[in-house]
Amino acid sequence: MNTHEEQRANLEALFRNIVESPDLLASARVLLERREFETIARTIFAACKTLLGAAAGYVALLSDDGTRNEILYLDPGGYECTADPNLPMPIRGLRGQAYRSGKAV
């Protein structure tokens, strides 16, 4: 028999799946319906932002030489952004490890 905590965890997981499904479906749909990379990236970004509960974020592409991120889209989430998005974003630290290994760090 399930404990109260297990039942609660199961209900929370079910609720998360129900809430997240529209965002995941929208992301899948845009991949099938659109060809423009920026439109696809913005739609997937919005879905991820909702799923994660993030207030801000950005989409960036890795430069051809693999040393920096090039900002494609920046959403400060209503906060004042003091970083200049036109400045190079060097790849180093944990992000560099993740890019080199292809795995989460």
MODELLER restraints for C-alpha pairs under 7 A, 6 or more apart:
rsr = mdl.restraints
at = mdl.atoms
rsr.add(forms.Gaussian(group=physical.xy_distance, feature=features.Distance(at['CA:20:A'], at['CA:51:A']), mean=6.19, stdev=0.5))
rsr.add(forms.Gaussian(group=physical.xy_distance, feature=features.Distance(at['CA:23:A'], at['CA:47:A']), mean=4.95, stdev=0.5))
rsr.add(forms.Gaussian(group=physical.xy_distance, feature=features.Distance(at['CA:24:A'], at['CA:47:A']), mean=6.81, stdev=0.5))
rsr.add(forms.Gaussian(group=physical.xy_distance, feature=features.Distance(at['CA:27:A'], at['CA:43:A']), mean=6.29, stdev=0.5))
rsr.add(forms.Gaussian(group=physical.xy_distance, feature=features.Distance(at['CA:27:A'], at['CA:44:A']), mean=5.21, stdev=0.5))
rsr.add(forms.Gaussian(group=physical.xy_distance, feature=features.Distance(at['CA:27:A'], at['CA:47:A']), mean=6.77, stdev=0.5))
rsr.add(forms.Gaussian(group=physical.xy_distance, feature=features.Distance(at['CA:30:A'], at['CA:40:A']), mean=5.98, stdev=0.5))
rsr.add(forms.Gaussian(group=physical.xy_distance, feature=features.Distance(at['CA:31:A'], at['CA:40:A']), mean=6.34, stdev=0.5))
rsr.add(forms.Gaussian(group=physical.xy_distance, feature=features.Distance(at['CA:34:A'], at['CA:40:A']), mean=6.82, stdev=0.5))
rsr.add(forms.Gaussian(group=physical.xy_distance, feature=features.Distance(at['CA:55:A'], at['CA:77:A']), mean=5.07, stdev=0.5))
rsr.add(forms.Gaussian(group=physical.xy_distance, feature=features.Distance(at['CA:56:A'], at['CA:75:A']), mean=5.44, stdev=0.5))
rsr.add(forms.Gaussian(group=physical.xy_distance, feature=features.Distance(at['CA:56:A'], at['CA:76:A']), mean=4.82, stdev=0.5))
rsr.add(forms.Gaussian(group=physical.xy_distance, feature=features.Distance(at['CA:56:A'], at['CA:77:A']), mean=4.35, stdev=0.5))
rsr.add(forms.Gaussian(group=physical.xy_distance, feature=features.Distance(at['CA:57:A'], at['CA:74:A']), mean=6.25, stdev=0.5))
rsr.add(forms.Gaussian(group=physical.xy_distance, feature=features.Distance(at['CA:57:A'], at['CA:75:A']), mean=5.42, stdev=0.5))
rsr.add(forms.Gaussian(group=physical.xy_distance, feature=features.Distance(at['CA:57:A'], at['CA:76:A']), mean=6.40, stdev=0.5))
rsr.add(forms.Gaussian(group=physical.xy_distance, feature=features.Distance(at['CA:58:A'], at['CA:73:A']), mean=5.48, stdev=0.5))
rsr.add(forms.Gaussian(group=physical.xy_distance, feature=features.Distance(at['CA:58:A'], at['CA:74:A']), mean=4.33, stdev=0.5))
rsr.add(forms.Gaussian(group=physical.xy_distance, feature=features.Distance(at['CA:58:A'], at['CA:75:A']), mean=5.85, stdev=0.5))
rsr.add(forms.Gaussian(group=physical.xy_distance, feature=features.Distance(at['CA:59:A'], at['CA:71:A']), mean=6.14, stdev=0.5))
rsr.add(forms.Gaussian(group=physical.xy_distance, feature=features.Distance(at['CA:59:A'], at['CA:72:A']), mean=5.52, stdev=0.5))
rsr.add(forms.Gaussian(group=physical.xy_distance, feature=features.Distance(at['CA:59:A'], at['CA:73:A']), mean=5.11, stdev=0.5))
rsr.add(forms.Gaussian(group=physical.xy_distance, feature=features.Distance(at['CA:59:A'], at['CA:74:A']), mean=6.54, stdev=0.5))
rsr.add(forms.Gaussian(group=physical.xy_distance, feature=features.Distance(at['CA:60:A'], at['CA:69:A']), mean=5.63, stdev=0.5))
rsr.add(forms.Gaussian(group=physical.xy_distance, feature=features.Distance(at['CA:60:A'], at['CA:70:A']), mean=5.19, stdev=0.5))
rsr.add(forms.Gaussian(group=physical.xy_distance, feature=features.Distance(at['CA:60:A'], at['CA:71:A']), mean=4.24, stdev=0.5))
rsr.add(forms.Gaussian(group=physical.xy_distance, feature=features.Distance(at['CA:60:A'], at['CA:72:A']), mean=5.04, stdev=0.5))
rsr.add(forms.Gaussian(group=physical.xy_distance, feature=features.Distance(at['CA:60:A'], at['CA:73:A']), mean=6.86, stdev=0.5))
rsr.add(forms.Gaussian(group=physical.xy_distance, feature=features.Distance(at['CA:61:A'], at['CA:69:A']), mean=5.46, stdev=0.5))
rsr.add(forms.Gaussian(group=physical.xy_distance, feature=features.Distance(at['CA:61:A'], at['CA:70:A']), mean=5.15, stdev=0.5))
rsr.add(forms.Gaussian(group=physical.xy_distance, feature=features.Distance(at['CA:61:A'], at['CA:71:A']), mean=6.51, stdev=0.5))
rsr.add(forms.Gaussian(group=physical.xy_distance, feature=features.Distance(at['CA:61:A'], at['CA:72:A']), mean=6.80, stdev=0.5))
rsr.add(forms.Gaussian(group=physical.xy_distance, feature=features.Distance(at['CA:62:A'], at['CA:68:A']), mean=6.00, stdev=0.5))
rsr.add(forms.Gaussian(group=physical.xy_distance, feature=features.Distance(at['CA:62:A'], at['CA:69:A']), mean=4.64, stdev=0.5))
rsr.add(forms.Gaussian(group=physical.xy_distance, feature=features.Distance(at['CA:62:A'], at['CA:70:A']), mean=6.16, stdev=0.5))
rsr.add(forms.Gaussian(group=physical.xy_distance, feature=features.Distance(at['CA:63:A'], at['CA:69:A']), mean=5.82, stdev=0.5))
rsr.add(forms.Gaussian(group=physical.xy_distance, feature=features.Distance(at['CA:63:A'], at['CA:70:A']), mean=6.20, stdev=0.5))
rsr.add(forms.Gaussian(group=physical.xy_distance, feature=features.Distance(at['CA:67:A'], at['CA:90:A']), mean=5.86, stdev=0.5))
rsr.add(forms.Gaussian(group=physical.xy_distance, feature=features.Distance(at['CA:67:A'], at['CA:91:A']), mean=5.35, stdev=0.5))
rsr.add(forms.Gaussian(group=physical.xy_distance, feature=features.Distance(at['CA:68:A'], at['CA:88:A']), mean=6.43, stdev=0.5))
rsr.add(forms.Gaussian(group=physical.xy_distance, feature=features.Distance(at['CA:68:A'], at['CA:89:A']), mean=5.15, stdev=0.5))
rsr.add(forms.Gaussian(group=physical.xy_distance, feature=features.Distance(at['CA:68:A'], at['CA:90:A']), mean=4.13, stdev=0.5))
rsr.add(forms.Gaussian(group=physical.xy_distance, feature=features.Distance(at['CA:68:A'], at['CA:91:A']), mean=4.83, stdev=0.5))
rsr.add(forms.Gaussian(group=physical.xy_distance, feature=features.Distance(at['CA:69:A'], at['CA:88:A']), mean=6.88, stdev=0.5))
rsr.add(forms.Gaussian(group=physical.xy_distance, feature=features.Distance(at['CA:69:A'], at['CA:89:A']), mean=5.17, stdev=0.5))
rsr.add(forms.Gaussian(group=physical.xy_distance, feature=features.Distance(at['CA:69:A'], at['CA:90:A']), mean=6.45, stdev=0.5))
rsr.add(forms.Gaussian(group=physical.xy_distance, feature=features.Distance(at['CA:69:A'], at['CA:91:A']), mean=6.75, stdev=0.5))
rsr.add(forms.Gaussian(group=physical.xy_distance, feature=features.Distance(at['CA:70:A'], at['CA:88:A']), mean=6.85, stdev=0.5))
rsr.add(forms.Gaussian(group=physical.xy_distance, feature=features.Distance(at['CA:70:A'], at['CA:89:A']), mean=6.94, stdev=0.5))
rsr.add(forms.Gaussian(group=physical.xy_distance, feature=features.Distance(at['CA:71:A'], at['CA:85:A']), mean=6.50, stdev=0.5))
rsr.add(forms.Gaussian(group=physical.xy_distance, feature=features.Distance(at['CA:94:A'], at['CA:105:A']), mean=6.42, stdev=0.5))
rsr.add(forms.Gaussian(group=physical.xy_distance, feature=features.Distance(at['CA:97:A'], at['CA:105:A']), mean=6.91, stdev=0.5))
rsr.add(forms.Gaussian(group=physical.xy_distance, feature=features.Distance(at['CA:98:A'], at['CA:104:A']), mean=5.64, stdev=0.5))
rsr.add(forms.Gaussian(group=physical.xy_distance, feature=features.Distance(at['CA:98:A'], at['CA:105:A']), mean=5.68, stdev=0.5))
